[in-house]
């Protein structure tokens, strides 16, 4: 295959799986049209370069998630399946569809990775199985349609029966918001083969450009039972790629291939805990970094899913390493997607910038400020006065350090074209610091006189 390059710095994916890179040709005269062909090697090098540039643009804290333009939302089996494993939780599913539709109508590009075909199919097969029972079995108090479910209702057959109904349900729900959807079924071979993966990404890009929401699921009718594969495997060209074992790894691989800004993995737990949530002392981790992986203990997977929390963390860290921000949240919580997109604290946010020496996420700063405020309230009047005196003295003794850090803030503000009045308010000087100290001292003196008078 050859890549055709022409024109200016734009990029499109054709419907035939060939990347059309619009960029001036350096090997042709300036007055020519600039047509030239790129080999696969050159195209791969450009793709690696683009992803390296995106890698540096990964969101560093939750407040930046509102800028995500391309989203991949993965719905776990436990989120959209009823407790009895037969049928879908329509209320939860409708709420998620509404949020995805609102994101789509608001200008974001959305891709959904869904489970639920097996659960939907089990509901239909259970009815057929009931019709095949004898009179004795029908009148028996024992439910023969649900005993020995693993042998009576084969998951692959249930998936084949339920997939069409699942997509019909999605189509009806999204139609209420004027959003069109497309079904895409994939298998392991679609990702491990270079040509089929290229065709898959081409199809997804074409659907997105047509303002259609792709809904992706593994083709469970032909997929073999879950195996104990390694978390990673070697793909074409010796590249290390994640093993496609469940929809978590599928969502991570898709997010990396389509260069998504954000991947949301929705499960039936609130996020990543230091140990299984059922154990005493388990604590939710609001911000997760890859170096914390060894300190986390994982529990068992849900009874209706194929991947547990360990699988989600492996998929999330793999996607994060390829420039995709990730949030693992509880899909049963109301308005979870809208809460995440607004930058509020929900679930576990994956980032790697916390490993940078001296870096502290904004949410941690807020938590420390709240803790300090509560501690300050509990202090005596004399202790508070000593705190104010210490801070006033530090404004002068640490003046050089404060002014140096303020100069860095001014430069960052100028890069984003901050208005001049705001820059003047942000700027510090020795006279401003001395004035702050004088005001603090006056307030302290006035407060002391008031307490003495009382």
C-alpha positions as CSV (number, residue, x, y, z in Angstrom):
1,X,0.0,0.0,0.0
2,X,1.1,3.6,-0.7
3,X,0.3,6.7,1.1
4,X,-0.6,9.8,-1.0
5,X,0.5,13.1,0.2
6,X,-0.7,16.5,-1.2
7,X,-1.4,20.0,-0.3
8,X,-1.2,21.5,3.2
9,X,-0.9,20.3,6.8
10,X,-4.2,18.4,7.0
11,X,-5.0,14.7,7.4
12,X,-7.9,12.4,6.4
13,X,-8.5,8.7,6.3
14,X,-10.0,7.4,3.1
15,X,-12.8,4.8,2.9
16,X,-10.3,2.4,1.4
17,X,-8.0,2.3,4.4
18,X,-5.3,4.6,2.9
19,X,-4.1,7.5,4.9
20,X,-4.2,10.8,2.9
21,X,-1.7,13.1,4.5
22,X,-2.0,16.7,3.2
23,X,1.4,18.2,3.5
24,X,3.7,20.1,1.0
25,X,6.3,17.9,-0.6
26,X,9.9,19.0,0.1
27,X,11.2,17.1,-2.9
28,X,9.3,19.0,-5.5
29,X,9.5,22.6,-6.7
30,X,7.6,25.3,-4.8
31,X,5.5,26.2,-7.9
32,X,4.3,22.6,-8.4
33,X,1.2,21.1,-6.8
34,X,3.3,19.1,-4.4
35,X,2.2,15.6,-5.1
36,X,4.3,12.7,-3.9
37,X,3.8,9.1,-2.5
38,X,4.9,7.9,0.9
39,X,5.8,4.3,1.7
40,X,4.4,2.4,4.6
41,X,7.6,3.0,6.6
42,X,7.4,6.8,6.1
43,X,3.7,6.8,7.1
44,X,4.4,4.8,10.2
45,X,7.2,7.1,11.2
46,X,4.9,10.1,10.8
47,X,2.2,8.3,12.9
48,X,4.8,7.7,15.7
49,X,5.8,11.3,15.5
50,X,2.2,12.5,15.8
51,X,1.6,10.2,18.8
52,X,4.8,11.4,20.5
53,X,3.5,15.0,20.2
54,X,0.1,13.9,21.6
55,X,1.9,12.1,24.4
56,X,3.1,15.4,25.8
57,X,-0.4,16.8,25.7
58,X,-2.0,14.3,28.1
59,X,-4.3,16.0,30.6
60,X,-2.5,16.6,33.9
61,X,-5.6,17.1,36.1
62,X,-9.3,16.8,36.1
63,X,-10.0,20.5,35.4
64,X,-8.6,20.0,31.9
65,X,-11.0,17.1,30.9
66,X,-13.6,19.7,29.7
67,X,-11.3,20.3,26.8
68,X,-11.5,16.7,25.6
69,X,-12.9,16.5,22.1
70,X,-12.8,12.8,21.2
71,X,-14.2,10.4,23.8
72,X,-14.3,6.6,24.1
73,X,-16.9,5.4,26.7
74,X,-16.8,1.7,27.7
75,X,-19.8,0.2,29.4
76,X,-19.1,-2.8,31.6
77,X,-21.4,-5.8,31.7
78,X,-22.1,-5.1,35.4
79,X,-23.3,-1.6,34.5
80,X,-25.9,-2.4,31.9
81,X,-26.9,-5.9,33.1
82,X,-29.6,-6.6,35.7
83,X,-28.8,-8.4,38.9
84,X,-30.3,-11.7,37.6
85,X,-28.0,-11.5,34.5
86,X,-31.0,-11.9,32.2
87,X,-31.7,-8.7,30.4
88,X,-30.5,-5.1,30.6
89,X,-30.9,-2.4,33.2
90,X,-32.8,0.0,31.0
91,X,-32.8,2.9,33.4
92,X,-29.0,3.0,33.7
93,X,-28.5,2.4,30.0
94,X,-30.9,5.2,29.1
95,X,-29.1,7.7,31.4
96,X,-25.8,6.8,29.8
97,X,-27.1,7.1,26.3
98,X,-28.6,10.6,27.2
99,X,-25.2,11.8,28.5
100,X,-23.3,10.4,25.4
101,X,-25.9,12.0,23.1
102,X,-25.5,15.4,24.9
103,X,-21.7,15.2,24.5
104,X,-22.2,14.4,20.8
105,X,-24.7,17.2,20.2
106,X,-22.4,19.5,22.1
107,X,-19.6,19.0,19.4
108,X,-17.6,16.2,20.9
109,X,-16.7,13.0,18.9
110,X,-18.0,10.0,20.8
111,X,-17.3,6.3,20.5
112,X,-19.0,3.6,22.6
113,X,-17.6,0.2,23.5
114,X,-20.5,-1.8,24.9
115,X,-21.2,-5.2,26.5
116,X,-24.7,-6.7,27.1
117,X,-25.3,-8.9,24.0
118,X,-25.0,-12.1,26.1
119,X,-27.3,-10.8,28.8
120,X,-29.9,-9.6,26.2
121,X,-29.7,-13.0,24.4
122,X,-30.0,-15.0,27.6
123,X,-33.4,-13.3,28.2
124,X,-34.6,-14.5,24.8
125,X,-33.1,-18.0,25.0
126,X,-34.5,-18.5,28.5
127,X,-38.0,-18.2,27.0
128,X,-37.2,-20.7,24.2
129,X,-35.7,-23.0,26.8
130,X,-38.8,-22.8,28.9
131,X,-40.9,-23.9,25.9
132,X,-38.8,-27.0,25.5
133,X,-39.2,-28.3,29.1
134,X,-41.4,-31.2,30.0
135,X,-44.6,-30.8,32.0
136,X,-42.8,-32.2,35.1
137,X,-40.0,-29.7,34.7
138,X,-42.4,-26.8,34.0
139,X,-44.4,-27.5,37.2
140,X,-41.3,-28.1,39.4
141,X,-40.6,-25.3,41.9
142,X,-37.0,-25.4,40.7
143,X,-36.2,-22.9,37.9
144,X,-34.7,-25.2,35.3
145,X,-34.0,-22.3,32.9
146,X,-31.5,-20.8,35.4
147,X,-29.9,-23.8,37.0
148,X,-26.7,-24.9,35.3
149,X,-26.8,-21.8,33.3
150,X,-23.3,-22.4,31.9
151,X,-24.4,-25.6,30.1
152,X,-28.0,-24.7,29.3
153,X,-27.4,-21.2,27.9
154,X,-24.2,-21.1,25.9
155,X,-22.7,-17.6,26.0
156,X,-21.8,-17.5,22.3
157,X,-25.3,-18.6,21.2
158,X,-26.8,-16.0,23.6
159,X,-24.5,-13.3,22.1
160,X,-25.7,-14.2,18.6
161,X,-29.3,-13.9,19.6
162,X,-28.9,-10.8,21.7
163,X,-26.6,-8.6,19.5
164,X,-29.3,-7.5,17.0
165,X,-31.8,-6.7,19.9
166,X,-29.1,-4.8,21.7
167,X,-28.3,-2.6,18.7
168,X,-32.0,-2.1,18.0
169,X,-32.4,-0.8,21.6
170,X,-29.4,1.6,21.2
171,X,-30.8,2.8,17.9
172,X,-34.2,3.6,19.4
173,X,-32.7,5.4,22.4
174,X,-30.2,7.5,20.4
175,X,-33.0,8.4,17.9
176,X,-34.8,10.3,20.6
177,X,-31.9,12.8,20.5
178,X,-31.5,12.8,16.7
179,X,-28.2,10.9,16.9
180,X,-27.4,8.1,14.4
181,X,-25.3,5.1,15.4
182,X,-23.4,2.4,13.6
183,X,-22.6,-1.2,14.7
184,X,-19.0,-2.4,14.6
185,X,-18.1,-6.0,15.7
186,X,-14.5,-6.9,16.1
187,X,-12.3,-9.8,17.0
188,X,-8.6,-10.3,18.0
189,X,-7.6,-10.7,14.4
190,X,-8.9,-7.3,13.4
191,X,-6.2,-5.7,15.6
192,X,-3.3,-8.1,15.3
193,X,-3.4,-7.9,11.5
194,X,-2.0,-4.7,10.1
195,X,-4.4,-4.5,7.1
196,X,-7.6,-5.2,8.9
197,X,-6.6,-2.8,11.7
198,X,-6.0,-0.1,9.2
199,X,-9.4,-0.8,7.6
200,X,-11.1,-0.7,11.0
201,X,-9.6,2.6,11.9
202,X,-10.5,4.0,8.5
203,X,-14.1,2.9,8.9
204,X,-14.3,4.5,12.4
205,X,-12.8,7.8,11.1
206,X,-15.3,7.9,8.2
207,X,-18.2,7.3,10.6
208,X,-17.0,10.1,12.9
209,X,-16.6,12.5,10.0
210,X,-20.3,11.7,9.1
211,X,-21.4,12.7,12.6
212,X,-22.3,9.1,13.5
213,X,-21.6,7.4,16.9
214,X,-19.9,4.1,16.4
215,X,-21.0,1.4,18.9
216,X,-18.3,-1.3,19.2
217,X,-18.5,-4.8,20.7
218,X,-16.5,-7.9,20.4
219,X,-18.0,-10.5,18.1
220,X,-18.9,-12.9,21.0
221,X,-20.6,-15.3,18.7
222,X,-17.2,-16.5,17.3
223,X,-14.9,-15.3,20.1
224,X,-13.3,-18.2,22.0
225,X,-13.8,-18.5,25.8
226,X,-11.6,-16.2,28.0
227,X,-8.0,-17.5,28.1
228,X,-5.2,-16.8,30.5
229,X,-3.3,-14.7,28.0
230,X,-0.5,-12.4,29.0
231,X,-1.4,-8.8,29.5
232,X,0.8,-7.8,26.6
233,X,1.9,-9.4,23.4
234,X,4.2,-8.7,20.5
235,X,2.5,-7.5,17.4
236,X,3.6,-6.8,13.8
237,X,7.1,-5.3,13.7
238,X,7.9,-6.3,17.2
239,X,5.7,-3.6,18.8
240,X,4.4,-4.3,22.3
241,X,0.6,-4.2,22.2
242,X,-2.0,-5.0,24.8
243,X,-3.7,-8.5,24.6
244,X,-7.3,-8.3,23.5
245,X,-8.9,-10.3,26.3
246,X,-12.0,-8.3,27.1
247,X,-13.8,-5.0,26.4
248,X,-11.4,-3.1,28.7
249,X,-8.4,-3.9,26.5
250,X,-10.6,-3.4,23.4
251,X,-11.5,0.1,24.6
252,X,-7.9,1.0,25.4
253,X,-6.7,-0.3,22.0
254,X,-9.4,1.7,20.2
255,X,-8.7,4.8,22.1
256,X,-5.0,4.7,21.2
257,X,-5.7,3.9,17.6
258,X,-8.2,6.7,17.0
259,X,-6.1,9.1,19.1
260,X,-8.8,9.8,21.6
261,X,-8.4,12.5,24.2
262,X,-10.3,10.7,27.0
263,X,-11.2,7.1,27.8
264,X,-14.0,6.5,30.4
265,X,-14.2,2.9,31.8
266,X,-17.5,2.5,33.5
267,X,-17.8,-0.4,36.1
268,X,-19.8,-1.2,39.2
269,X,-17.2,0.1,41.6
270,X,-16.4,3.7,42.4
271,X,-12.8,3.5,41.1
272,X,-9.5,2.0,42.1
273,X,-9.1,1.1,45.8
274,X,-5.9,0.3,47.7
275,X,-7.4,-3.2,48.3
276,X,-10.8,-4.9,47.4
277,X,-13.6,-2.6,48.5
278,X,-15.2,-5.4,50.6
279,X,-12.1,-5.5,52.8
280,X,-11.7,-3.3,55.9
281,X,-9.4,-0.3,55.4
282,X,-9.9,-0.1,51.6
283,X,-9.4,3.5,50.4
284,X,-10.4,5.0,47.1
285,X,-7.5,6.4,45.1
286,X,-8.7,9.6,43.4
287,X,-5.6,10.0,41.3
288,X,-3.6,7.0,40.1
289,X,-0.1,7.0,38.7
290,X,1.7,4.0,37.1
291,X,4.2,3.8,39.9
292,X,1.4,3.0,42.3
293,X,0.5,-0.3,40.5
294,X,2.5,-2.5,42.9
295,X,0.9,-1.1,46.0
296,X,-2.7,-2.0,44.9
297,X,-4.3,-5.3,45.7
298,X,-7.0,-6.4,43.3
299,X,-10.1,-8.6,44.0
300,X,-12.2,-10.8,41.8
301,X,-14.0,-9.8,38.7
302,X,-17.8,-9.3,38.6
303,X,-19.9,-12.3,37.9
304,X,-21.2,-11.0,34.6
305,X,-18.0,-9.5,33.2
306,X,-14.9,-11.0,31.6
307,X,-12.4,-8.6,33.1
308,X,-11.8,-7.5,36.6
309,X,-10.3,-4.3,38.1
310,X,-6.8,-5.6,37.4
311,X,-7.7,-5.8,33.7
312,X,-9.1,-2.2,33.8
313,X,-5.9,-0.9,35.4
314,X,-3.7,-2.7,32.9
315,X,-5.8,-1.3,30.0
316,X,-5.8,2.2,31.5
317,X,-2.0,2.4,32.1
318,X,-1.4,1.1,28.5
319,X,-3.7,3.8,27.0
320,X,-2.1,6.5,29.2
321,X,1.3,5.5,28.0
322,X,0.0,6.3,24.5
323,X,-1.4,9.7,25.2
324,X,-4.9,8.9,26.2
325,X,-6.2,10.3,29.5
326,X,-8.3,7.7,31.5
327,X,-11.0,7.8,34.2
328,X,-12.4,4.6,35.8
329,X,-15.8,5.4,37.5
330,X,-19.0,3.8,38.7
331,X,-21.4,3.7,35.8
332,X,-24.3,3.3,38.2
333,X,-23.8,6.8,39.6
334,X,-26.2,9.4,38.2
335,X,-24.7,11.7,35.6
336,X,-21.3,10.1,35.9
337,X,-20.1,11.2,32.4
338,X,-21.3,14.8,32.8
339,X,-19.6,15.0,36.2
340,X,-16.3,13.8,34.8
341,X,-16.4,16.2,31.8
342,X,-17.1,19.1,34.2
343,X,-13.8,18.4,36.0
344,X,-15.4,17.4,39.3
345,X,-14.0,14.6,41.4
346,X,-15.4,11.2,40.5
347,X,-13.8,7.9,40.1
348,X,-10.1,7.4,39.6
349,X,-8.2,9.7,37.2
350,X,-5.0,8.3,35.6
351,X,-2.0,10.6,35.1
352,X,1.7,10.2,35.2
353,X,2.7,13.8,36.0
354,X,2.4,13.2,39.7
355,X,5.7,11.4,39.4
356,X,7.5,14.7,38.6
357,X,9.4,16.0,41.6
358,X,7.6,18.8,43.3
359,X,4.4,18.4,41.3
360,X,1.1,18.4,43.2
361,X,-2.2,18.0,41.4
362,X,-4.8,20.8,41.8
363,X,-7.3,18.6,43.6
364,X,-4.6,17.6,46.2
365,X,-3.9,21.3,46.8
366,X,-7.6,21.9,47.4
367,X,-7.7,19.0,49.8
368,X,-4.7,20.3,51.7
369,X,-6.2,23.8,51.8
370,X,-9.5,22.4,53.3
371,X,-7.6,20.4,55.8
372,X,-5.5,23.4,56.8
373,X,-8.7,25.5,57.1
374,X,-10.3,23.0,59.5
375,X,-7.1,22.8,61.6
376,X,-6.9,26.6,61.8
377,X,-10.5,26.8,63.1
378,X,-9.6,24.5,66.0
379,X,-6.6,26.6,67.1
380,X,-6.7,29.1,70.0
381,X,-6.5,32.8,69.4
382,X,-2.9,33.0,70.5
383,X,-1.9,30.2,68.1
384,X,-3.7,31.9,65.2
385,X,-1.8,35.1,66.0
386,X,1.5,33.3,65.9
387,X,0.5,31.8,62.5
388,X,-0.2,35.2,61.1
389,X,3.1,36.6,62.4
390,X,5.0,33.7,60.9
391,X,3.4,34.2,57.5
392,X,4.0,38.0,57.6
393,X,7.7,37.4,58.3
394,X,8.0,34.8,55.5
395,X,6.7,37.3,53.0
396,X,9.9,39.2,53.5
397,X,12.4,36.5,54.3
398,X,11.3,34.4,51.2
399,X,10.9,37.4,49.0
400,X,13.4,36.3,46.4
401,X,11.9,32.9,46.0
402,X,8.3,34.3,45.8
403,X,9.3,36.9,43.1
404,X,11.1,34.2,41.1
405,X,8.1,31.9,41.1
406,X,5.8,34.8,40.3
407,X,7.9,35.7,37.2
408,X,7.3,32.1,35.9
409,X,3.6,32.5,36.4
410,X,3.6,35.8,34.5
411,X,5.4,34.1,31.6
412,X,2.8,31.3,31.5
413,X,0.0,33.8,31.6
414,X,1.5,35.8,28.7
415,X,1.7,32.6,26.6
416,X,-2.1,32.3,26.7
417,X,-2.7,36.0,26.0
418,X,-4.0,36.9,29.4
419,X,-5.4,40.4,29.6
420,X,-3.1,43.2,30.8
421,X,-5.3,44.1,33.8
422,X,-5.2,40.5,35.0
423,X,-1.4,40.4,34.5
424,X,-1.1,43.5,36.7
425,X,-3.1,41.9,39.4
426,X,-1.0,38.7,39.2
427,X,2.3,40.5,39.2
428,X,4.2,40.9,42.5
429,X,6.9,43.3,43.6
430,X,8.9,44.0,46.9
431,X,6.6,46.9,47.6
432,X,3.5,44.7,47.3
433,X,5.0,42.1,49.6
434,X,5.9,44.7,52.2
435,X,2.3,46.1,52.0
436,X,0.9,42.7,52.6
437,X,3.0,42.3,55.7
438,X,2.0,45.7,57.0
439,X,-1.7,44.9,56.4
440,X,-1.3,41.5,58.2
441,X,0.3,43.2,61.2
442,X,-2.4,45.9,61.4
443,X,-5.1,43.2,61.3
444,X,-3.4,41.2,64.0
445,X,-3.0,44.3,66.3
446,X,-6.6,45.3,65.8
447,X,-7.8,41.7,66.5
448,X,-5.7,41.5,69.7
449,X,-7.1,44.8,71.0
450,X,-10.6,43.6,70.4
451,X,-10.0,40.4,72.3
452,X,-8.5,42.3,75.2
453,X,-11.5,44.7,75.3
454,X,-13.9,41.7,75.4
